[in-house]
Amino acid sequence: MKHNQVRFVILFGTVAIIAIFTIQVYWLLKAWNMNEQQLNESISIVLNSVAHKMCLYNQTVPPQENPVNQLTSNYFVVNINSVVDANILEYYLKSEFSRMGLDVDYEYAIYDCHNDKMVYGNYIPSQRGNKNISPSTNLPKYSEYLYYFGIRFPSIQNTVVSNMTIWLILSAILLALILFFSYSILVIFRQKRFSELQKDFINNMTHEFKTPISSINISADVITHPAITEDPKRLLTYGNIIKQENSRLNTLVEKVLHVARIEKKGFELKQEHVELNELIMPVVENCRSNSGKEFTVLTELAPDAGTVTADSIHLTNIIYNLVDNASKYGGEHPVITIETYCEKKSIILKISDNGPGIPRSFQKKVFRKFFRIPTGDVHNIKGFGLGLYYVRNTCKAHGWKISLKSEPEKGCSFIISMSR
């Protein structure tokens, strides 16, 4: 899939997800408001009916205006125009709520005009029995009425939620679909990145193999010429070239297979006590002889660094990879600084170079498999992008922490914190 196609799919999918989510939220809020309004209207009808029946019972004239006044989302006051009998009021409340089919918790209080306070009546639980609801025995007064009662619905929001069960189920299904679609887009993006990494790896591998294969081919042409037998010295030279290039090919193949084995079987660590300072310089000299490039090494090794518990072979490979990278990316005259020092209960190994540094946008990516900092079609520095990937996973297997510090034109430093 082309880059523009992937970008279009991701952009279209993101817009679609946002649009669907926005529409769903809009309709969910609208349904919530409608259910809440419908419940409030049903409660008002019940309370209006109770008010009229109380007036008939007391043989008083019902209020001309609407006797029900909603003060808050869950608190109503009802004007009666006469003295309120608590037992009669509770009877009418239960019968009217039952007649309307409203199964809600509520509590009521009656205003005592002689003492100017609300006298608490009772708490009537719903059939669902909301155990988490605690009654409030102090209901607020209302100054506009003389004879009235107040009624509070502590679980009215739960009732609205229960009335919206089907909406919530559909919303949950839609949310699951959105998450699945988002995951699909993420998988597409990830597969696209893997495809690009695989292509870069194949290109790098082709460039790596091309030189030794060409050298072997040329040398083979030379030594198969009949006249070469007359020049044993030249024959030996080209034979050594074939041997060296064959060894180089073998090393490249072994590097790829080594990472593949680690991914398949994991690390098999043979840990032992290793003197870190004594290990560093032999590795540096080995890297110097194999790289064929001159570089300067500065060391600041703490004499009290002591030993670390590690697999000596893997630790050697870590140092080799970091020094090799520093020599490759250190410019024309690489200067590599290797430091060891103690910090609390850890030994720190720091390897720095004087290269151009790593841009901030790539610093988290350099430890990924096959990743190499883009350089266009120019491949001056050879490699598969496996070195730092191996270093990070080896550190992880040992329980160590590795970090990267880099600034433009100031080189970069790889810092490994190793437990003693």
Secondary structure, DSSP 8 states (H G I E B T S, - for coil): --HHHHHHHHHHHHHHHHHHHHHHHHHHHHHHHHHHHHHHHHHHHHHHHHHHHHHHHHT----SS-SEEEEETTEEEEE-SS---HHHHHHHHHHHHHHHT----EEEEEEETTTTEEEEEEEE--TT--TT----S-----TT-SSEEEEE-TTHHHHHHHHTHHHHHHHHHHHHHHHHHHHHHHHHHHHHHHHHHHHHHHHHHHHHHHHHHHHHHHHHHHHTSGGGGG-HHHHHHHHHHHHHHHHHHHHHHHHHHHHHHHHHH-----EEEEEHHHHHHHHHHHHHHHH----EEEEEE-TT--EEEEEHHHHHHHHHHHHHHHHHSS-SS-EEEEEEEEETTEEEEEEE--S----GGGTTTTTSTT-----TT---S---S-HHHHHHHHHHHHT-EEEEEE-TTS-EEEEEEEE-
